[in-house]
Amino acid sequence: MNYGMIGYVVPHTLYPGGYYCVPDLRVPFISIAAQKNFIAVYHMGLYINEPLMEWFIAGL
């Protein structure tokens, strides 16, 4: 749970570099939140961190 939402992250075992600003944090991937009239899905963009995006595409 992060920011009051269910969140899924990329663990350090798969991507040891961590979050680009704070390497100790795991990389956020997707979050799901229940709002008053809808359910929100927040997909964290991988375009911010070029090495992470290349790693993600190579694993597909």
C-alpha distance matrix in Angstrom:
0.0 3.8 6.7 6.0 5.4 4.8 5.7 8.6 10.4 14.0 14.5 17.2 19.5 19.9 19.9 20.8 21.3 17.7 16.8 20.2 20.0 18.2 19.0 17.0 13.7 12.9 13.7 11.2 12.7 11.4 8.9 9.8 10.2 12.9 15.5 18.7 20.9 18.9 15.8 14.7 14.0 13.4 15.0 15.0 18.7 20.3 23.5 22.6 23.0 26.1 25.9 22.4 23.8 26.8 24.9 22.9 26.1 28.0 25.7 26.2
3.8 0.0 3.8 5.4 5.5 6.6 6.1 9.2 10.2 13.8 14.7 17.0 19.8 19.9 19.2 19.9 19.9 16.1 14.5 17.6 17.0 15.6 17.0 15.4 11.9 11.7 12.1 9.5 11.7 10.8 8.4 10.1 10.3 13.4 15.3 18.7 20.9 18.9 16.1 14.2 13.5 12.0 13.6 13.0 16.6 18.3 21.2 19.9 20.5 24.0 24.1 20.8 22.2 25.5 23.9 22.0 25.3 27.4 25.5 26.2
6.7 3.8 0.0 3.8 5.5 8.4 8.7 12.2 13.3 16.8 18.1 20.2 23.2 23.2 22.1 22.9 22.3 18.5 16.3 18.9 17.8 16.9 19.0 17.7 14.3 14.6 14.5 11.7 13.7 12.3 9.4 10.5 9.5 12.2 13.2 16.4 18.8 17.4 15.1 13.2 13.3 11.8 14.1 13.7 17.1 19.4 21.8 20.3 21.6 25.1 25.8 22.7 23.7 27.2 26.1 24.2 27.2 29.7 28.0 28.5
6.0 5.4 3.8 0.0 3.8 7.0 9.0 12.7 14.7 18.5 19.6 22.2 24.8 24.8 24.3 25.2 25.1 21.3 19.5 22.3 21.4 20.4 22.1 20.6 17.2 17.0 17.1 14.0 15.3 13.2 9.7 9.5 7.7 9.6 11.1 14.0 16.7 15.5 13.3 12.3 13.0 12.6 15.4 15.8 19.4 21.8 24.5 23.4 24.6 28.0 28.6 25.3 26.1 29.6 28.3 26.1 29.0 31.4 29.5 29.6
5.4 5.5 5.5 3.8 0.0 3.8 6.0 9.7 12.3 16.1 17.7 20.6 23.0 22.5 22.3 23.7 23.8 20.1 18.4 21.4 21.2 20.3 21.6 20.4 16.7 15.7 15.3 11.9 12.5 9.9 6.2 5.8 5.0 8.0 10.3 13.7 15.7 13.7 10.9 9.7 9.7 9.7 12.3 13.3 17.0 19.4 22.3 21.7 22.9 26.1 26.6 23.1 23.6 27.0 25.7 23.2 26.0 28.5 26.4 26.3
4.8 6.6 8.4 7.0 3.8 0.0 3.8 7.0 10.2 13.9 15.3 18.6 20.5 20.1 20.4 22.1 22.6 19.2 18.1 21.3 21.7 20.6 21.2 19.9 16.3 14.5 14.3 11.0 11.0 8.5 5.5 5.4 6.6 9.5 12.6 16.0 17.6 15.1 11.7 10.8 9.8 10.2 12.0 13.2 16.9 18.8 22.1 21.9 22.7 25.5 25.6 21.9 22.5 25.7 24.0 21.3 24.2 26.4 24.0 23.9
5.7 6.1 8.7 9.0 6.0 3.8 0.0 3.8 6.6 10.3 12.1 15.3 17.4 16.7 16.7 18.5 19.0 15.6 14.6 17.8 18.6 17.5 17.9 16.9 13.2 11.1 10.5 7.3 7.5 5.8 4.2 6.5 8.9 12.3 15.1 18.8 20.0 17.2 13.7 11.9 9.9 9.1 9.8 10.3 14.0 15.5 18.9 18.7 19.1 22.0 21.9 18.2 19.0 22.1 20.4 17.9 20.9 23.0 20.8 21.0
8.6 9.2 12.2 12.7 9.7 7.0 3.8 0.0 3.8 7.1 9.2 12.7 14.3 13.3 13.7 15.9 16.8 13.8 13.5 16.8 18.3 17.2 16.8 16.0 12.6 9.6 8.8 6.3 5.6 5.4 6.2 8.8 12.0 15.4 18.3 22.0 22.8 19.7 16.0 14.1 11.3 10.4 9.8 10.1 13.3 14.0 17.7 17.8 17.7 20.1 19.6 15.8 16.7 19.4 17.3 14.8 18.0 19.8 17.3 17.7
10.4 10.2 13.3 14.7 12.3 10.2 6.6 3.8 0.0 3.8 6.0 9.2 11.3 10.3 10.2 12.2 13.0 10.0 10.1 13.6 15.3 14.1 13.3 12.7 9.5 6.2 5.4 4.3 4.9 7.0 8.8 12.1 15.0 18.6 21.2 25.0 25.9 22.8 19.2 16.9 14.0 12.2 10.8 9.7 12.4 12.2 15.9 15.7 15.0 17.4 16.5 12.9 14.4 16.9 14.6 12.8 16.3 17.8 15.6 16.7
14.0 13.8 16.8 18.5 16.1 13.9 10.3 7.1 3.8 0.0 3.8 6.7 8.3 6.7 6.7 9.2 10.4 8.3 9.5 12.6 15.1 14.0 12.2 12.2 9.8 6.0 5.1 6.3 6.4 9.5 12.1 15.4 18.6 22.2 24.8 28.5 29.2 26.0 22.4 20.0 16.7 14.8 12.6 11.1 12.8 11.5 15.1 15.2 13.6 15.5 13.9 10.4 12.2 14.2 11.5 10.1 13.8 14.7 12.5 14.3
14.5 14.7 18.1 19.6 17.7 15.3 12.1 9.2 6.0 3.8 0.0 3.8 5.3 5.6 6.3 7.6 9.9 8.0 10.3 13.7 15.8 13.9 11.6 10.7 9.1 5.6 7.0 9.0 10.0 12.8 14.8 17.9 20.9 24.4 27.1 30.8 31.8 28.7 25.1 22.9 19.9 18.1 16.2 14.6 16.3 14.9 18.3 17.9 15.9 17.8 15.7 12.6 15.1 16.5 13.3 12.8 16.5 16.7 14.4 16.7
17.2 17.0 20.2 22.2 20.6 18.6 15.3 12.7 9.2 6.7 3.8 0.0 3.8 5.4 4.9 4.3 7.2 6.3 9.6 12.5 14.7 12.5 9.4 8.7 8.4 6.1 8.1 11.2 12.7 15.9 18.0 21.3 24.1 27.6 30.2 33.9 35.1 32.1 28.5 26.1 23.1 20.9 18.9 16.7 18.0 16.0 19.0 18.2 15.6 17.3 14.7 12.3 15.4 16.4 13.2 13.7 17.4 17.1 15.3 18.2
19.5 19.8 23.2 24.8 23.0 20.5 17.4 14.3 11.3 8.3 5.3 3.8 0.0 3.8 5.8 5.9 9.6 9.7 13.1 15.7 18.2 16.2 12.9 12.2 12.2 9.7 11.2 13.9 14.7 17.7 20.0 23.1 26.1 29.6 32.4 36.1 37.0 33.9 30.2 28.0 24.8 23.1 20.8 19.1 20.2 17.9 21.0 20.7 18.0 19.0 16.0 13.8 16.7 16.9 13.3 13.9 17.3 16.3 14.2 17.2
19.9 19.9 23.2 24.8 22.5 20.1 16.7 13.3 10.3 6.7 5.6 5.4 3.8 0.0 3.8 6.3 9.2 9.5 12.4 14.8 17.8 16.5 13.4 13.7 13.0 9.9 10.1 12.6 12.6 15.9 18.7 21.8 25.1 28.6 31.3 35.1 35.7 32.3 28.7 26.4 22.9 21.2 18.5 16.9 17.5 15.0 18.1 18.3 15.6 16.3 13.3 10.9 13.3 13.5 9.8 10.2 13.5 12.6 10.4 13.5
19.9 19.2 22.1 24.3 22.3 20.4 16.7 13.7 10.2 6.7 6.3 4.9 5.8 3.8 0.0 3.8 5.6 6.3 9.2 11.1 14.3 13.3 10.2 11.3 10.8 8.2 8.0 11.3 11.9 15.5 18.4 21.9 25.0 28.7 31.0 34.8 35.5 32.3 28.7 26.0 22.7 20.3 17.6 15.3 15.6 12.8 15.5 15.3 12.3 13.2 10.3 8.0 11.2 11.6 8.4 9.5 13.0 12.5 11.3 14.5
20.8 19.9 22.9 25.2 23.7 22.1 18.5 15.9 12.2 9.2 7.6 4.3 5.9 6.3 3.8 0.0 3.8 5.4 9.1 10.8 13.4 11.8 8.2 8.9 9.8 8.3 9.4 13.1 14.6 18.2 20.6 24.2 27.0 30.7 33.0 36.7 37.7 34.7 31.2 28.5 25.3 22.8 20.4 17.8 18.2 15.5 17.9 16.9 13.8 14.9 11.9 10.4 14.0 14.4 11.4 13.0 16.5 15.8 14.9 18.2
21.3 19.9 22.3 25.1 23.8 22.6 19.0 16.8 13.0 10.4 9.9 7.2 9.6 9.2 5.6 3.8 0.0 3.8 6.8 7.4 10.2 9.3 5.9 8.2 9.1 8.5 8.7 12.6 14.4 18.1 20.6 24.3 26.9 30.7 32.6 36.3 37.3 34.4 31.1 28.1 25.0 22.1 19.6 16.5 16.4 13.7 15.5 14.0 10.8 12.2 9.5 8.6 12.4 13.1 10.9 12.9 16.1 15.9 15.8 18.9
17.7 16.1 18.5 21.3 20.1 19.2 15.6 13.8 10.0 8.3 8.0 6.3 9.7 9.5 6.3 5.4 3.8 0.0 3.8 6.2 8.5 7.1 4.3 6.0 5.6 5.0 5.5 9.3 11.7 15.2 17.3 21.0 23.4 27.2 29.1 32.8 34.0 31.1 27.9 24.9 22.0 19.1 17.0 14.0 14.6 12.5 14.9 13.1 10.6 13.0 11.1 9.2 12.7 14.3 12.3 13.2 16.8 17.2 16.6 19.3
16.8 14.5 16.3 19.5 18.4 18.1 14.6 13.5 10.1 9.5 10.3 9.6 13.1 12.4 9.2 9.1 6.8 3.8 0.0 3.8 5.7 5.3 4.8 7.1 5.5 5.8 4.8 7.8 10.6 13.8 15.7 19.4 21.5 25.3 26.8 30.5 31.7 28.9 25.9 22.7 20.1 16.8 15.0 11.6 12.2 10.7 12.8 10.5 8.7 11.9 11.2 9.2 12.2 14.6 13.4 13.7 17.1 18.4 18.0 20.2
20.2 17.6 18.9 22.3 21.4 21.3 17.8 16.8 13.6 12.6 13.7 12.5 15.7 14.8 11.1 10.8 7.4 6.2 3.8 0.0 3.8 5.7 5.8 9.3 8.7 9.5 8.2 10.8 13.2 16.4 18.4 22.2 24.1 27.8 29.0 32.6 33.7 31.0 28.2 24.8 22.2 18.7 16.7 13.0 12.6 10.8 11.7 8.8 6.8 9.9 9.7 8.9 11.7 13.9 13.6 14.5 17.4 18.6 19.1 21.3
20.0 17.0 17.8 21.4 21.2 21.7 18.6 18.3 15.3 15.1 15.8 14.7 18.2 17.8 14.3 13.4 10.2 8.5 5.7 3.8 0.0 3.8 6.3 9.0 8.7 10.8 10.2 12.2 15.2 17.9 19.2 22.8 24.2 27.8 28.7 32.2 33.6 31.2 28.7 25.2 23.1 19.5 18.2 14.5 14.5 13.6 14.2 10.8 9.8 13.2 13.3 12.6 15.3 17.7 17.4 18.1 21.0 22.4 22.8 24.8
18.2 15.6 16.9 20.4 20.3 20.6 17.5 17.2 14.1 14.0 13.9 12.5 16.2 16.5 13.3 11.8 9.3 7.1 5.3 5.7 3.8 0.0 3.8 5.5 5.8 8.7 9.5 11.8 15.2 18.0 19.0 22.6 24.0 27.6 28.8 32.3 33.9 31.6 28.9 25.7 23.6 20.2 19.1 15.7 16.4 15.4 16.8 13.7 12.4 15.7 15.1 13.9 17.0 19.2 18.2 18.9 22.2 23.3 23.1 25.4
19.0 17.0 19.0 22.1 21.6 21.2 17.9 16.8 13.3 12.2 11.6 9.4 12.9 13.4 10.2 8.2 5.9 4.3 4.8 5.8 6.3 3.8 0.0 3.8 5.4 7.4 8.7 11.9 15.0 18.2 19.7 23.4 25.3 29.0 30.6 34.2 35.7 33.1 30.1 27.0 24.5 21.3 19.7 16.4 17.0 15.3 17.0 14.4 12.2 14.8 13.3 12.2 15.8 17.4 15.9 17.1 20.5 21.0 20.7 23.4
17.0 15.4 17.7 20.6 20.4 19.9 16.9 16.0 12.7 12.2 10.7 8.7 12.2 13.7 11.3 8.9 8.2 6.0 7.1 9.3 9.0 5.5 3.8 0.0 3.8 6.6 9.4 12.2 15.5 18.3 19.4 22.8 24.6 28.1 29.9 33.5 35.3 32.9 29.7 27.0 24.7 21.8 20.6 17.6 18.9 17.6 19.8 17.4 15.4 18.2 16.6 15.0 18.5 20.3 18.2 19.0 22.7 23.1 22.3 24.9
13.7 11.9 14.3 17.2 16.7 16.3 13.2 12.6 9.5 9.8 9.1 8.4 12.2 13.0 10.8 9.8 9.1 5.6 5.5 8.7 8.7 5.8 5.4 3.8 0.0 3.8 6.4 8.6 12.1 14.7 15.6 19.0 20.8 24.4 26.2 29.8 31.5 29.0 25.9 23.2 20.9 18.1 17.1 14.3 16.0 15.3 17.8 15.6 14.2 17.3 16.2 13.9 16.9 19.2 17.3 17.4 21.1 22.0 20.9 23.1
12.9 11.7 14.6 17.0 15.7 14.5 11.1 9.6 6.2 6.0 5.6 6.1 9.7 9.9 8.2 8.3 8.5 5.0 5.8 9.5 10.8 8.7 7.4 6.6 3.8 0.0 3.8 6.3 9.3 12.1 13.6 17.1 19.4 23.1 25.2 28.9 30.3 27.5 24.2 21.5 18.9 16.3 14.9 12.5 14.3 13.3 16.4 15.0 13.4 16.2 14.8 11.9 14.8 17.0 14.7 14.4 18.2 19.1 17.6 19.7
13.7 12.1 14.5 17.1 15.3 14.3 10.5 8.8 5.4 5.1 7.0 8.1 11.2 10.1 8.0 9.4 8.7 5.5 4.8 8.2 10.2 9.5 8.7 9.4 6.4 3.8 0.0 3.8 6.4 9.7 11.9 15.6 18.2 21.9 23.9 27.7 28.7 25.7 22.4 19.5 16.5 13.7 11.8 9.1 10.6 9.6 12.7 11.6 10.4 13.2 12.4 9.1 11.5 14.2 12.4 11.5 15.2 16.7 15.5 17.2
11.2 9.5 11.7 14.0 11.9 11.0 7.3 6.3 4.3 6.3 9.0 11.2 13.9 12.6 11.3 13.1 12.6 9.3 7.8 10.8 12.2 11.8 11.9 12.2 8.6 6.3 3.8 0.0 3.8 6.3 8.1 11.9 14.4 18.2 20.1 23.9 24.8 21.9 18.6 15.7 12.8 10.1 8.6 6.5 9.2 9.5 12.9 12.1 12.0 15.0 14.9 11.4 12.7 15.9 14.5 12.7 16.1 18.1 16.7 17.7
12.7 11.7 13.7 15.3 12.5 11.0 7.5 5.6 4.9 6.4 10.0 12.7 14.7 12.6 11.9 14.6 14.4 11.7 10.6 13.2 15.2 15.2 15.0 15.5 12.1 9.3 6.4 3.8 0.0 3.8 7.1 10.6 13.8 17.5 19.6 23.4 23.7 20.5 17.1 14.2 10.8 8.6 6.2 5.2 7.8 8.3 12.0 12.4 12.6 14.9 14.9 11.2 11.5 14.7 13.4 10.8 13.7 16.1 14.5 14.8
11.4 10.8 12.3 13.2 9.9 8.5 5.8 5.4 7.0 9.5 12.8 15.9 17.7 15.9 15.5 18.2 18.1 15.2 13.8 16.4 17.9 18.0 18.2 18.3 14.7 12.1 9.7 6.3 3.8 0.0 3.8 7.0 10.3 13.8 16.1 19.8 20.1 16.7 13.3 10.6 7.2 5.6 4.5 5.7 9.0 10.8 14.2 14.8 15.6 18.0 18.4 14.8 14.6 17.8 16.7 13.7 16.2 18.9 17.1 16.7
8.9 8.4 9.4 9.7 6.2 5.5 4.2 6.2 8.8 12.1 14.8 18.0 20.0 18.7 18.4 20.6 20.6 17.3 15.7 18.4 19.2 19.0 19.7 19.4 15.6 13.6 11.9 8.1 7.1 3.8 0.0 3.8 6.7 10.4 12.7 16.5 17.2 14.1 10.7 8.2 5.8 5.0 6.5 8.0 11.7 14.0 17.1 17.2 18.4 21.1 21.7 18.1 18.1 21.5 20.4 17.5 20.0 22.7 20.8 20.4
9.8 10.1 10.5 9.5 5.8 5.4 6.5 8.8 12.1 15.4 17.9 21.3 23.1 21.8 21.9 24.2 24.3 21.0 19.4 22.2 22.8 22.6 23.4 22.8 19.0 17.1 15.6 11.9 10.6 7.0 3.8 0.0 3.8 7.0 9.8 13.4 14.0 10.9 7.2 5.8 4.6 6.2 8.8 11.2 14.6 17.2 20.1 20.6 22.0 24.6 25.3 21.7 21.4 24.7 23.6 20.5 22.7 25.5 23.4 22.6
10.2 10.3 9.5 7.7 5.0 6.6 8.9 12.0 15.0 18.6 20.9 24.1 26.1 25.1 25.0 27.0 26.9 23.4 21.5 24.1 24.2 24.0 25.3 24.6 20.8 19.4 18.2 14.4 13.8 10.3 6.7 3.8 0.0 3.8 6.3 10.0 11.2 8.8 5.8 5.1 6.5 8.1 11.4 13.6 17.0 20.0 22.6 22.6 24.4 27.2 28.2 24.6 24.4 27.9 27.0 24.0 26.2 29.1 27.1 26.3
12.9 13.4 12.2 9.6 8.0 9.5 12.3 15.4 18.6 22.2 24.4 27.6 29.6 28.6 28.7 30.7 30.7 27.2 25.3 27.8 27.8 27.6 29.0 28.1 24.4 23.1 21.9 18.2 17.5 13.8 10.4 7.0 3.8 0.0 3.8 6.8 8.2 6.5 4.6 6.2 8.9 11.2 14.7 17.1 20.4 23.5 25.9 26.1 28.0 30.7 31.8 28.3 27.9 31.4 30.6 27.4 29.4 32.3 30.3 29.2
15.5 15.3 13.2 11.1 10.3 12.6 15.1 18.3 21.2 24.8 27.1 30.2 32.4 31.3 31.0 33.0 32.6 29.1 26.8 29.0 28.7 28.8 30.6 29.9 26.2 25.2 23.9 20.1 19.6 16.1 12.7 9.8 6.3 3.8 0.0 3.8 5.7 5.3 5.6 6.9 10.4 12.3 16.0 18.3 21.2 24.6 26.6 26.6 29.0 31.8 33.3 29.9 29.4 33.0 32.5 29.4 31.3 34.4 32.7 31.5
18.7 18.7 16.4 14.0 13.7 16.0 18.8 22.0 25.0 28.5 30.8 33.9 36.1 35.1 34.8 36.7 36.3 32.8 30.5 32.6 32.2 32.3 34.2 33.5 29.8 28.9 27.7 23.9 23.4 19.8 16.5 13.4 10.0 6.8 3.8 0.0 3.8 6.0 8.1 10.1 13.8 15.9 19.6 21.9 24.8 28.2 30.1 30.1 32.6 35.4 37.0 33.7 33.0 36.6 36.2 33.1 34.9 38.0 36.3 35.0
20.9 20.9 18.8 16.7 15.7 17.6 20.0 22.8 25.9 29.2 31.8 35.1 37.0 35.7 35.5 37.7 37.3 34.0 31.7 33.7 33.6 33.9 35.7 35.3 31.5 30.3 28.7 24.8 23.7 20.1 17.2 14.0 11.2 8.2 5.7 3.8 0.0 3.8 7.3 9.7 13.3 15.9 19.3 22.1 24.6 28.1 29.8 30.3 32.9 35.4 37.1 33.8 32.8 36.3 36.1 32.8 34.1 37.4 35.8 34.1
18.9 18.9 17.4 15.5 13.7 15.1 17.2 19.7 22.8 26.0 28.7 32.1 33.9 32.3 32.3 34.7 34.4 31.1 28.9 31.0 31.2 31.6 33.1 32.9 29.0 27.5 25.7 21.9 20.5 16.7 14.1 10.9 8.8 6.5 5.3 6.0 3.8 0.0 3.8 6.4 9.8 12.7 16.0 19.0 21.5 24.9 26.7 27.5 29.9 32.2 33.9 30.6 29.4 32.8 32.6 29.2 30.5 33.8 32.1 30.3
15.8 16.1 15.1 13.3 10.9 11.7 13.7 16.0 19.2 22.4 25.1 28.5 30.2 28.7 28.7 31.2 31.1 27.9 25.9 28.2 28.7 28.9 30.1 29.7 25.9 24.2 22.4 18.6 17.1 13.3 10.7 7.2 5.8 4.6 5.6 8.1 7.3 3.8 0.0 3.8 6.7 10.0 13.1 16.2 18.9 22.2 24.4 25.1 27.2 29.6 30.9 27.5 26.5 29.9 29.4 26.0 27.5 30.6 28.7 27.2
14.7 14.2 13.2 12.3 9.7 10.8 11.9 14.1 16.9 20.0 22.9 26.1 28.0 26.4 26.0 28.5 28.1 24.9 22.7 24.8 25.2 25.7 27.0 27.0 23.2 21.5 19.5 15.7 14.2 10.6 8.2 5.8 5.1 6.2 6.9 10.1 9.7 6.4 3.8 0.0 3.8 6.4 9.7 12.7 15.4 18.7 20.8 21.4 23.6 26.1 27.6 24.2 23.3 26.7 26.5 23.2 24.7 28.0 26.4 25.0
14.0 13.5 13.3 13.0 9.7 9.8 9.9 11.3 14.0 16.7 19.9 23.1 24.8 22.9 22.7 25.3 25.0 22.0 20.1 22.2 23.1 23.6 24.5 24.7 20.9 18.9 16.5 12.8 10.8 7.2 5.8 4.6 6.5 8.9 10.4 13.8 13.3 9.8 6.7 3.8 0.0 3.8 6.4 9.7 12.4 15.5 17.8 18.8 20.7 22.9 24.2 20.8 19.8 23.2 22.8 19.5 21.0 24.2 22.6 21.3
13.4 12.0 11.8 12.6 9.7 10.2 9.1 10.4 12.2 14.8 18.1 20.9 23.1 21.2 20.3 22.8 22.1 19.1 16.8 18.7 19.5 20.2 21.3 21.8 18.1 16.3 13.7 10.1 8.6 5.6 5.0 6.2 8.1 11.2 12.3 15.9 15.9 12.7 10.0 6.4 3.8 0.0 3.8 6.3 9.2 12.4 14.7 15.2 17.3 19.8 21.2 18.0 17.1 20.7 20.5 17.5 19.3 22.6 21.3 20.4
15.0 13.6 14.1 15.4 12.3 12.0 9.8 9.8 10.8 12.6 16.2 18.9 20.8 18.5 17.6 20.4 19.6 17.0 15.0 16.7 18.2 19.1 19.7 20.6 17.1 14.9 11.8 8.6 6.2 4.5 6.5 8.8 11.4 14.7 16.0 19.6 19.3 16.0 13.1 9.7 6.4 3.8 0.0 3.8 6.2 9.1 11.6 12.7 14.5 16.6 17.9 14.6 13.5 17.0 16.9 13.8 15.5 18.8 17.7 16.9
15.0 13.0 13.7 15.8 13.3 13.2 10.3 10.1 9.7 11.1 14.6 16.7 19.1 16.9 15.3 17.8 16.5 14.0 11.6 13.0 14.5 15.7 16.4 17.6 14.3 12.5 9.1 6.5 5.2 5.7 8.0 11.2 13.6 17.1 18.3 21.9 22.1 19.0 16.2 12.7 9.7 6.3 3.8 0.0 3.8 6.5 9.1 9.4 11.1 13.6 15.0 11.9 11.3 15.1 15.0 12.5 14.7 17.8 17.1 17.0
18.7 16.6 17.1 19.4 17.0 16.9 14.0 13.3 12.4 12.8 16.3 18.0 20.2 17.5 15.6 18.2 16.4 14.6 12.2 12.6 14.5 16.4 17.0 18.9 16.0 14.3 10.6 9.2 7.8 9.0 11.7 14.6 17.0 20.4 21.2 24.8 24.6 21.5 18.9 15.4 12.4 9.2 6.2 3.8 0.0 3.8 5.6 6.7 8.8 10.8 12.8 10.2 8.8 12.6 13.4 11.2 12.7 16.1 16.2 15.9
20.3 18.3 19.4 21.8 19.4 18.8 15.5 14.0 12.2 11.5 14.9 16.0 17.9 15.0 12.8 15.5 13.7 12.5 10.7 10.8 13.6 15.4 15.3 17.6 15.3 13.3 9.6 9.5 8.3 10.8 14.0 17.2 20.0 23.5 24.6 28.2 28.1 24.9 22.2 18.7 15.5 12.4 9.1 6.5 3.8 0.0 3.8 5.5 6.0 7.5 9.2 6.6 5.2 9.0 9.9 8.2 9.9 12.9 13.4 13.7
23.5 21.2 21.8 24.5 22.3 22.1 18.9 17.7 15.9 15.1 18.3 19.0 21.0 18.1 15.5 17.9 15.5 14.9 12.8 11.7 14.2 16.8 17.0 19.8 17.8 16.4 12.7 12.9 12.0 14.2 17.1 20.1 22.6 25.9 26.6 30.1 29.8 26.7 24.4 20.8 17.8 14.7 11.6 9.1 5.6 3.8 0.0 3.8 5.5 6.1 9.2 8.1 6.0 9.2 11.4 10.4 11.1 14.2 15.5 15.7
22.6 19.9 20.3 23.4 21.7 21.9 18.7 17.8 15.7 15.2 17.9 18.2 20.7 18.3 15.3 16.9 14.0 13.1 10.5 8.8 10.8 13.7 14.4 17.4 15.6 15.0 11.6 12.1 12.4 14.8 17.2 20.6 22.6 26.1 26.6 30.1 30.3 27.5 25.1 21.4 18.8 15.2 12.7 9.4 6.7 5.5 3.8 0.0 3.8 6.3 9.3 8.5 8.1 11.2 12.9 12.6 14.0 16.6 17.8 18.6
23.0 20.5 21.6 24.6 22.9 22.7 19.1 17.7 15.0 13.6 15.9 15.6 18.0 15.6 12.3 13.8 10.8 10.6 8.7 6.8 9.8 12.4 12.2 15.4 14.2 13.4 10.4 12.0 12.6 15.6 18.4 22.0 24.4 28.0 29.0 32.6 32.9 29.9 27.2 23.6 20.7 17.3 14.5 11.1 8.8 6.0 5.5 3.8 0.0 3.8 5.8 5.4 6.3 8.8 10.1 10.7 12.5 14.4 15.7 17.2
26.1 24.0 25.1 28.0 26.1 25.5 22.0 20.1 17.4 15.5 17.8 17.3 19.0 16.3 13.2 14.9 12.2 13.0 11.9 9.9 13.2 15.7 14.8 18.2 17.3 16.2 13.2 15.0 14.9 18.0 21.1 24.6 27.2 30.7 31.8 35.4 35.4 32.2 29.6 26.1 22.9 19.8 16.6 13.6 10.8 7.5 6.1 6.3 3.8 0.0 3.9 5.5 5.1 6.3 8.7 9.9 10.7 12.3 14.5 15.9
25.9 24.1 25.8 28.6 26.6 25.6 21.9 19.6 16.5 13.9 15.7 14.7 16.0 13.3 10.3 11.9 9.5 11.1 11.2 9.7 13.3 15.1 13.3 16.6 16.2 14.8 12.4 14.9 14.9 18.4 21.7 25.3 28.2 31.8 33.3 37.0 37.1 33.9 30.9 27.6 24.2 21.2 17.9 15.0 12.8 9.2 9.2 9.3 5.8 3.9 0.0 3.8 5.5 5.2 6.2 8.6 10.0 10.6 12.5 14.8
22.4 20.8 22.7 25.3 23.1 21.9 18.2 15.8 12.9 10.4 12.6 12.3 13.8 10.9 8.0 10.4 8.6 9.2 9.2 8.9 12.6 13.9 12.2 15.0 13.9 11.9 9.1 11.4 11.2 14.8 18.1 21.7 24.6 28.3 29.9 33.7 33.8 30.6 27.5 24.2 20.8 18.0 14.6 11.9 10.2 6.6 8.1 8.5 5.4 5.5 3.8 0.0 3.8 5.4 5.0 6.1 8.7 9.9 10.8 12.8
23.8 22.2 23.7 26.1 23.6 22.5 19.0 16.7 14.4 12.2 15.1 15.4 16.7 13.3 11.2 14.0 12.4 12.7 12.2 11.7 15.3 17.0 15.8 18.5 16.9 14.8 11.5 12.7 11.5 14.6 18.1 21.4 24.4 27.9 29.4 33.0 32.8 29.4 26.5 23.3 19.8 17.1 13.5 11.3 8.8 5.2 6.0 8.1 6.3 5.1 5.5 3.8 0.0 3.8 5.4 5.1 6.2 8.6 10.0 11.1
26.8 25.5 27.2 29.6 27.0 25.7 22.1 19.4 16.9 14.2 16.5 16.4 16.9 13.5 11.6 14.4 13.1 14.3 14.6 13.9 17.7 19.2 17.4 20.3 19.2 17.0 14.2 15.9 14.7 17.8 21.5 24.7 27.9 31.4 33.0 36.6 36.3 32.8 29.9 26.7 23.2 20.7 17.0 15.1 12.6 9.0 9.2 11.2 8.8 6.3 5.2 5.4 3.8 0.0 3.8 5.5 5.2 6.1 8.7 10.3
24.9 23.9 26.1 28.3 25.7 24.0 20.4 17.3 14.6 11.5 13.3 13.2 13.3 9.8 8.4 11.4 10.9 12.3 13.4 13.6 17.4 18.2 15.9 18.2 17.3 14.7 12.4 14.5 13.4 16.7 20.4 23.6 27.0 30.6 32.5 36.2 36.1 32.6 29.4 26.5 22.8 20.5 16.9 15.0 13.4 9.9 11.4 12.9 10.1 8.7 6.2 5.0 5.4 3.8 0.0 3.8 5.6 5.2 6.4 9.1
22.9 22.0 24.2 26.1 23.2 21.3 17.9 14.8 12.8 10.1 12.8 13.7 13.9 10.2 9.5 13.0 12.9 13.2 13.7 14.5 18.1 18.9 17.1 19.0 17.4 14.4 11.5 12.7 10.8 13.7 17.5 20.5 24.0 27.4 29.4 33.1 32.8 29.2 26.0 23.2 19.5 17.5 13.8 12.5 11.2 8.2 10.4 12.6 10.7 9.9 8.6 6.1 5.1 5.5 3.8 0.0 3.8 5.5 5.3 6.8
26.1 25.3 27.2 29.0 26.0 24.2 20.9 18.0 16.3 13.8 16.5 17.4 17.3 13.5 13.0 16.5 16.1 16.8 17.1 17.4 21.0 22.2 20.5 22.7 21.1 18.2 15.2 16.1 13.7 16.2 20.0 22.7 26.2 29.4 31.3 34.9 34.1 30.5 27.5 24.7 21.0 19.3 15.5 14.7 12.7 9.9 11.1 14.0 12.5 10.7 10.0 8.7 6.2 5.2 5.6 3.8 0.0 3.8 5.4 5.4
28.0 27.4 29.7 31.4 28.5 26.4 23.0 19.8 17.8 14.7 16.7 17.1 16.3 12.6 12.5 15.8 15.9 17.2 18.4 18.6 22.4 23.3 21.0 23.1 22.0 19.1 16.7 18.1 16.1 18.9 22.7 25.5 29.1 32.3 34.4 38.0 37.4 33.8 30.6 28.0 24.2 22.6 18.8 17.8 16.1 12.9 14.2 16.6 14.4 12.3 10.6 9.9 8.6 6.1 5.2 5.5 3.8 0.0 3.8 5.6
25.7 25.5 28.0 29.5 26.4 24.0 20.8 17.3 15.6 12.5 14.4 15.3 14.2 10.4 11.3 14.9 15.8 16.6 18.0 19.1 22.8 23.1 20.7 22.3 20.9 17.6 15.5 16.7 14.5 17.1 20.8 23.4 27.1 30.3 32.7 36.3 35.8 32.1 28.7 26.4 22.6 21.3 17.7 17.1 16.2 13.4 15.5 17.8 15.7 14.5 12.5 10.8 10.0 8.7 6.4 5.3 5.4 3.8 0.0 3.8
26.2 26.2 28.5 29.6 26.3 23.9 21.0 17.7 16.7 14.3 16.7 18.2 17.2 13.5 14.5 18.2 18.9 19.3 20.2 21.3 24.8 25.4 23.4 24.9 23.1 19.7 17.2 17.7 14.8 16.7 20.4 22.6 26.3 29.2 31.5 35.0 34.1 30.3 27.2 25.0 21.3 20.4 16.9 17.0 15.9 13.7 15.7 18.6 17.2 15.9 14.8 12.8 11.1 10.3 9.1 6.8 5.4 5.6 3.8 0.0
